Amino acid sequence: MRIKGQADIEIFITDSGYICLKQQRDVDGEQLIELAPAYGAKVADAIGSLQEFAQAKFEKTALIED
């Protein structure tokens, strides 16, 4: 599965049942994160909790760079 608007990020389930996020970057190459299924909900909750803070920080950085 691909994230809409993020063609470089792929999410998939391994044959052994791990949740994987893979990102292909020009500079760093491939980055892979594997999560045991038991941690999936915890990671999703953590990302949801940080989303607003991260977006505000991203927008602030974008203004500084412009």
Buried (B, 14 or more C-beta within 10 A) or exposed (E): EEEEEEEEBBEEEEEEEBBEBBBEEEEEEEEEEEBEEEEEEEEEEEEEEEEEEEEEEEEEEEEEEE
